[in-house]
């Protein structure tokens, strides 16, 4: 069954169960982008909304739309495909000033709607193919309009996001009711960023929102983007010369793998102790480089969705500019072992309070960027953390 039909049936069943139980969430004091109140920012990320036309995508019971109309003076169009979800909203708020309730498909609606000043979605964009939803939203938003949405990142089973744009089965949960299967696009942050950029948006921030209960593995992404103005003409470019430039820079990755017995470190044949890592290959994503280098050097396997990039470290080795990307590997399989033909081996777990004194300088730089409290001396370097990383990533 096509993804659209699976999800339409699922949300109709979900809404009917909520109608049967007579449940209706109260109008909140602020928008919660994740299922937990007080986690992450609120409606302020949408900017000033007084008198502005705002699109609520997959508005559900409508409580967020009502909040924006009442508290922020927005003129909200709340569109919902599910008949039962639409019925829940209109039974309670059909006469609500400032909200226009629309039952229908958001893509069809956007083809004929007047341009919106802002659009947002709490979880709902994960149920629509981004190759369909993002170009439709681009065409229906005015220049510089914000598009703010939250999507699932890690589910109840601890399964992280995918690196390909394809739906996968997830579940809608309702207390004391059987789970309802749905198809969702659960994508790694850099893939969402690539999609948004390719369809005419500028990504301004990406945050991970974790459950307040440490035992709950669920994590949501909050993505803040802005619709770029149209560029009517394309500017050409050309190489300065046909002669290739002289090599003068090196790009590498280093992986922090922290286990129960300490930090994974190996011995280089030139005498230094260092983290797993190496040179990024042409056309290779940074997360992919971490996965490949970890397997090649240690035999451990991991997934790109289990790699969290910390930021860039820049220094010089003679006339060569060296750029190192630090990363944390959050999950892996296997036991580390010396691999044939590799320069680094003799892998061991080193306690953080008893690190070796012969650290490779790039590894030292990565470790102090990750944990500034570690007593490590190293050569000067410039560290730039990735803007979308927050303390919710569990890195501090």
C-alpha positions in Angstrom: 0.0 0.0 0.0 1.4 3.5 -0.8 2.8 5.5 2.1 0.1 8.2 1.7 -2.7 5.6 2.1 -1.0 3.8 5.0 -0.7 7.1 6.9 -4.2 8.4 6.0 -5.8 5.2 7.3 -3.6 5.3 10.4 -4.4 8.8 11.4 -8.1 8.3 10.7 -8.1 5.3 13.1 -6.0 7.3 15.7 -8.5 10.2 15.6 -11.4 7.9 15.9 -9.9 6.3 19.0 -9.4 9.7 20.5 -13.0 10.6 19.7 -14.2 7.4 21.3 -12.2 8.2 24.5 -13.4 11.8 24.4 -9.8 13.0 24.8 -9.0 16.6 23.8 -5.7 18.2 24.8 -6.0 21.7 26.3 -4.8 24.7 24.5 -1.1 25.0 25.6 0.7 28.0 27.0 3.3 27.4 24.3 4.1 25.1 21.4 5.9 21.9 22.4 7.8 20.6 19.4 8.4 17.2 21.1 6.0 15.1 23.2 7.4 16.6 26.5 6.5 20.1 27.8 9.3 22.4 28.6 11.9 20.6 26.4 13.4 22.9 23.8 12.2 26.3 22.6 8.6 27.3 22.0 6.6 29.4 19.5 9.2 32.2 19.7 11.2 30.4 16.9 8.4 31.4 14.5 9.2 35.1 15.0 6.5 37.8 15.3 3.2 36.5 14.1 0.7 39.3 14.7 -1.6 39.6 11.6 0.5 37.1 9.6 -0.8 34.2 7.6 0.5 31.0 9.2 0.1 27.4 7.9 -0.3 24.6 10.5 0.6 21.4 8.6 -1.2 18.3 9.9 -2.9 20.3 12.6 -4.5 17.3 14.4 -6.7 18.4 17.3 -5.9 22.0 16.6 -4.6 23.1 20.0 -1.4 24.6 18.6 -3.3 26.6 15.9 -5.6 28.0 18.6 -2.7 28.9 20.8 -1.0 30.9 18.0 -4.2 32.7 17.1 -5.1 33.6 20.8 -1.6 34.3 22.2 0.2 35.7 19.1 -2.5 37.2 16.9 -1.7 34.9 14.0 -4.1 34.2 11.2 -3.7 30.4 11.1 -4.8 28.0 8.4 -5.0 24.6 10.1 -5.0 21.8 7.5 -5.6 18.2 8.3 -6.1 15.2 6.0 -7.6 12.9 8.6 -11.4 13.2 8.8 -11.5 12.2 12.4 -8.7 14.5 13.5 -10.3 17.4 11.6 -13.6 16.5 13.4 -11.9 16.6 16.8 -10.7 20.2 16.1 -13.9 21.6 14.6 -16.1 20.1 17.4 -14.2 22.2 19.9 -12.9 25.2 18.0 -15.1 25.7 14.9 -15.8 29.3 15.7 -12.3 30.2 16.9 -11.4 33.7 15.7 -8.2 33.7 13.7 -8.2 30.0 12.6 -9.4 28.7 9.3 -10.0 24.9 9.5 -9.3 23.1 6.3 -9.9 19.4 5.7 -7.7 18.1 2.8 -4.3 17.3 1.5 -1.7 19.9 2.2 0.1 19.5 -1.2 -3.2 20.1 -3.1 -4.0 23.0 -0.8 -0.7 24.7 -1.5 -1.2 24.6 -5.3 -4.0 27.2 -5.1 -3.4 29.0 -1.7 -2.2 32.5 -1.4 1.4 32.7 -0.2 1.9 32.2 3.6 4.1 34.3 5.9 5.2 31.2 7.9 4.6 27.5 8.1 5.2 24.9 10.9 4.6 21.2 11.6 4.8 19.4 14.9 5.8 15.9 13.8 3.6 15.8 10.7 6.1 16.4 7.9 7.7 13.0 8.7 4.6 11.4 7.1 5.1 13.0 3.6 7.8 12.4 1.1 10.1 15.5 1.4 10.7 15.5 -2.3 7.0 16.3 -2.5 6.4 18.5 0.5 9.5 20.7 0.4 9.1 22.1 -3.2 5.3 22.6 -2.5 6.1 24.6 0.6 8.9 26.6 -1.1 6.4 27.7 -3.8 3.7 28.6 -1.2 5.9 30.7 1.2 6.9 34.3 0.7 10.6 35.1 0.6 12.4 34.8 4.0 9.3 33.1 5.5 10.2 30.6 8.3 9.6 26.9 8.0 9.8 25.3 11.4 9.2 21.6 12.0 9.9 18.7 14.3 10.5 15.1 13.2 11.4 11.8 14.9 15.2 11.2 15.3 15.5 8.1 17.6 12.5 5.9 18.3 11.4 3.9 21.4 13.6 1.0 20.4 16.7 3.2 20.2 16.7 3.0 16.4 18.3 6.1 15.0 17.6 8.0 11.7 18.2 6.7 8.2 20.8 8.0 5.7 18.5 7.4 2.7 15.3 9.2 1.8 12.9 6.3 2.2 10.0 5.7 4.5 10.1 3.0 7.2 7.5 1.5 9.5 7.0 3.2 12.9 4.1 3.1 15.3 1.5 5.5 16.7 0.9 4.7 20.3 -2.2 5.4 22.3 -2.5 4.2 25.9 -4.5 1.0 26.4 -4.9 0.6 22.6 -3.1 -1.5 20.0 -0.2 0.2 18.2 -1.0 1.6 14.8 1.6 1.1 12.1 2.6 4.1 10.0 5.3 4.9 7.4 7.7 7.7 8.4 10.7 9.5 6.9 13.2 9.4 9.8 16.3 11.0 8.4 19.7 12.0 9.7 20.0 15.8 10.3 22.5 16.4 7.4 20.1 14.7 5.0 17.3 17.0 6.1 19.7 19.9 5.6 20.7 18.7 2.1 17.0 18.3 1.1 16.0 21.8 2.4 19.0 23.4 0.7 18.3 21.8 -2.6 14.7 22.9 -2.5 15.3 26.6 -1.8 15.6 26.9 2.0 18.4 28.1 4.2 18.8 26.0 7.4 19.3 28.2 10.4 19.4 25.7 13.2 18.9 22.0 14.0 18.5 20.8 17.5 18.0 17.4 19.1 15.3 17.3 21.8 15.7 14.4 24.2 13.2 13.0 26.7 13.5 14.4 30.2 13.5 10.8 31.5 17.0 9.4 30.9 15.6 5.9 30.5 13.6 7.0 27.5 15.6 6.7 24.3 13.3 8.8 22.1 14.9 11.9 20.5 13.2 14.4 18.2 14.8 16.9 15.8 13.7 20.5 15.6 14.6 22.1 12.3 14.5 25.8 11.6 14.7 26.9 8.0 13.9 30.0 5.9 12.6 30.2 2.4 15.2 31.9 0.2 14.3 34.6 -2.3 14.1 33.6 -5.9 17.2 34.1 -8.0 16.0 34.9 -11.5 19.4 34.7 -13.1 22.2 32.3 -12.5 25.7 33.6 -12.2 28.3 31.7 -14.1 31.7 30.6 -12.8 34.9 29.3 -14.3 38.3 28.0 -13.0 41.1 30.5 -12.5 43.3 28.3 -14.6 43.2 24.8 -16.0 46.3 23.8 -14.0 45.2 22.0 -10.7 46.2 23.8 -7.5 49.1 22.6 -5.5 48.0 20.5 -2.6 48.1 22.6 0.6 45.4 21.2 2.9 44.6 17.9 4.6 41.1 16.8 5.8 40.7 14.0 8.3 38.4 12.6 11.0 39.0 11.3 14.5 36.6 9.1 16.4 35.9 9.1 20.1 34.8 5.6 21.2 34.1 5.6 24.9 33.4 2.1 26.4 32.8 0.8 29.9 36.6 0.5 30.4 37.7 3.8 28.9 38.6 5.4 25.6 39.6 3.3 22.6 43.2 4.2 21.6 45.8 2.6 19.4 49.6 2.7 18.9 50.9 4.2 15.7 54.0 2.6 14.2 55.7 6.0 14.4 55.3 6.0 18.2 52.2 8.0 19.1 49.0 6.8 20.7 45.8 8.0 19.0 42.1 7.8 18.3 40.8 5.8 15.3 40.6 8.0 12.2 42.2 9.0 9.0 41.8 10.9 5.8 38.5 11.7 4.2 38.2 10.4 0.7 36.9 12.4 -2.2 33.1 12.5 -2.3 32.8 10.9 1.1 30.5 12.3 3.8 32.2 12.9 7.1 30.1 10.4 8.9 30.9 7.8 6.2 34.6 8.5 6.7 34.3 7.8 10.4 32.4 4.5 9.8 35.0 3.4 7.2 38.1 4.3 9.2 36.8 2.7 12.3 36.2 -0.6 10.5 39.5 -0.4 8.6 41.6 0.3 11.6 39.9 -1.5 14.5 37.4 -4.0 13.0 34.5 -2.3 14.8 31.3 -1.7 12.8 29.0 1.3 13.3 26.4 3.2 11.4 26.4 6.8 10.2 23.4 7.5 12.3 25.5 6.5 15.4 28.1 9.1 14.5 27.8 12.6 16.0 30.1 15.2 14.6 31.6 17.7 17.1 33.1 20.3 14.9 36.2 21.4 13.0 39.7 21.8 14.3 42.1 23.8 12.2 45.9 24.0 12.5 49.0 24.0 10.4 51.8 21.5 9.7 54.4 23.5 7.9 52.7 25.0 4.9 49.8 22.6 5.0 46.5 23.6 6.5 45.2 20.7 8.5 41.4 20.4 9.1 40.3 17.6 11.5 36.7 16.7 12.2 36.1 15.3 15.7 33.3 12.8 16.1 31.7 10.7 18.9 30.6 7.1 18.0 27.6 6.3 20.2 27.1 2.6 19.3 29.2 -0.1 17.7 29.6 -3.8 17.3 32.6 -6.1 17.6 35.9 -6.2 19.5 38.8 -3.9 18.5 41.8 -5.7 17.1 44.9 -4.9 15.0 44.0 -5.0 11.3 46.5 -6.2 8.6 48.2 -3.4 6.7 47.1 -0.6 9.1 49.5 1.9 10.6 47.7 1.9 14.0 47.1 -1.2 16.1 47.4 -2.7 19.6 44.0 -1.2 20.4 43.2 -0.8 24.1 40.7 0.9 26.4 42.4 3.8 28.3 40.6 5.3 31.4 40.0 9.0 31.0 41.9 9.7 34.2 44.9 7.7 33.0 45.5 8.7 29.4 48.9 8.0 27.8 51.4 10.8 27.6 52.4 10.2 24.0 49.1 11.4 22.4 49.1 12.3 18.7 48.4 16.0 18.6 45.2 15.7 16.5 43.8 13.2 18.9 44.7 15.6 21.8 42.9 18.4 20.1 39.8 16.4 19.5 39.7 15.2 23.1 40.0 18.6 24.6 37.3 20.0 22.2 35.1 17.2 23.5 36.1 17.5 27.2 37.8 20.8 27.9 38.4 19.6 31.5 40.9 16.8 30.4 44.5 17.8 31.4 46.0 17.5 28.0 48.7 19.8 26.5 48.6 20.2 22.7 49.6 22.4 19.9 47.4 25.5 19.3 44.3 24.9 17.2 41.1 26.6 16.3 37.9 24.7 17.2 34.5 25.5 15.6 31.6 23.5 16.9 28.8 22.6 14.5 26.0 25.1 15.1 23.2 22.5 15.3 24.8 20.6 18.1 23.4 21.2 21.6 23.9 19.8 25.0 20.9 17.6 24.2 23.2 15.5 22.1 24.7 14.1 25.2 28.2 15.4 24.4 28.8 17.3 27.5 
